[in-house]
Amino acid sequence: MQYLGFEKLKDNIPDLLVFLQDMNWPAAYLISDLLGKFGEPVVPHVKLIFQTVDDDDIWFYWIIVSIISYWDKHLVFQLKNELVEIVKDPNKYDSSIEALHILKDILPQFDYENLYKILMKKFESNHYYKNELLDRL
């Protein structure tokens, strides 16, 4: 797949993103690397997933960790609103911590601190995630 290049794979970006639902799938790491390199053309597909899928925190987590975290700020900025919504979503846990970590580089300090407070409040009774948040950020 890596030798096919963008032109031959661009129409398959949505299908390729499905492989990131479970990073234990053999092709998942190869595909995440490939999609990360595609950059800009992947953004609308990721945006669509973030806007339409509401019950797959693990998929969001893997997209954030294996693709978005490697992108330049200008690409991440295009997903700013979606990442903020992930942080605020009471049903997102792992992905919300990673989204906040990425937002740290593109948000004004005041906005970042407000989102951090939202997560601390969300995790106040869950010591595992509270500690993850403290350790990660």
C-alpha positions in Angstrom: 0.0 0.0 0.0 2.7 2.4 0.8 4.1 2.2 -2.7 0.7 2.9 -4.3 0.8 6.5 -3.3 -1.8 9.1 -2.6 -3.4 9.3 -6.0 -4.3 5.6 -6.1 -5.5 5.6 -2.5 -7.2 9.0 -2.0 -10.7 7.6 -2.7 -10.2 5.0 0.0 -9.3 7.3 2.9 -12.6 6.7 4.7 -12.1 2.9 4.4 -8.5 3.2 5.6 -9.6 5.2 8.6 -11.8 2.3 9.7 -8.6 0.3 10.3 -7.8 2.6 13.1 -10.7 1.4 15.1 -8.5 -1.3 16.5 -4.7 -0.7 16.4 -4.2 -4.5 17.0 -5.2 -5.1 13.4 -2.0 -5.9 11.5 -2.3 -3.1 8.9 -3.3 -0.4 11.4 0.1 1.1 12.1 1.1 1.1 8.4 -2.2 2.8 7.5 -1.9 5.4 10.3 1.6 6.2 9.1 0.3 6.5 5.5 -2.7 8.7 6.5 -0.5 10.9 8.6 1.7 11.6 5.6 -1.3 12.3 3.4 -2.1 15.2 5.8 -4.5 17.8 4.4 -6.8 15.5 2.3 -7.4 13.4 5.4 -8.7 16.3 7.5 -12.3 16.4 6.2 -12.6 12.7 6.7 -11.4 12.9 10.3 -13.7 15.9 10.8 -16.6 13.9 9.5 -15.9 11.0 11.9 -15.6 13.3 14.9 -18.8 15.1 13.9 -21.0 12.0 13.2 -19.7 9.1 15.3 -20.6 9.6 19.0 -20.0 6.3 20.6 -16.4 5.2 19.8 -14.0 6.9 22.1 -11.3 4.3 21.3 -11.5 5.1 17.6 -11.2 8.8 18.3 -8.3 8.0 20.6 -6.4 6.1 17.9 -7.0 8.7 15.3 -5.7 11.4 17.6 -2.7 9.4 18.8 -1.6 7.8 15.6 -2.3 10.5 13.1 -3.2 14.0 14.5 -0.5 14.0 17.1 2.1 13.9 14.2 0.6 16.7 12.2 1.8 20.3 12.0 -0.2 22.9 13.8 -1.9 24.2 10.7 -3.5 20.8 10.1 -4.5 20.4 13.8 -6.0 23.8 13.8 -8.5 22.7 11.1 -9.8 20.2 13.7 -9.7 22.6 16.7 -13.5 22.8 17.1 -13.9 19.0 16.9 -11.1 18.4 19.4 -12.6 20.9 21.8 -15.9 19.1 21.6 -14.2 15.8 22.3 -12.7 17.3 25.5 -16.1 18.6 26.6 -17.9 15.4 25.8 -18.8 13.6 29.1 -18.6 10.2 27.3 -15.1 10.6 26.0 -12.2 9.7 28.3 -9.0 8.6 26.7 -9.6 10.7 23.6 -10.4 13.8 25.6 -7.0 13.7 27.4 -5.2 13.3 24.1 -7.3 16.0 22.4 -6.5 18.4 25.2 -2.8 17.6 25.0 -2.8 18.4 21.3 -4.9 21.6 21.8 -2.3 22.9 24.2 -0.1 24.0 21.2 -2.9 25.8 19.3 -5.2 27.4 21.9 -4.6 30.5 23.9 -3.5 29.7 27.5 -6.8 30.9 29.0 -8.9 28.6 26.7 -6.5 25.7 27.4 -6.8 26.2 31.2 -10.6 26.3 31.0 -10.7 23.0 29.1 -8.2 21.5 31.6 -10.6 22.5 34.4 -13.5 20.9 32.5 -11.6 17.6 32.4 -10.5 17.8 36.0 -14.2 18.2 36.9 -15.2 15.4 34.6 -12.6 13.1 36.2 -13.0 14.2 39.8 -14.5 10.9 40.9 -12.4 8.7 38.6 -8.9 8.5 40.0 -7.6 6.5 37.1 -8.4 9.2 34.5 -7.6 12.0 36.9 -4.1 10.6 37.3 -3.8 10.0 33.5 -4.7 13.7 33.0 -2.2 14.9 35.6 0.5 12.6 34.2 -0.2 13.4 30.5 -0.3 17.1 30.8 
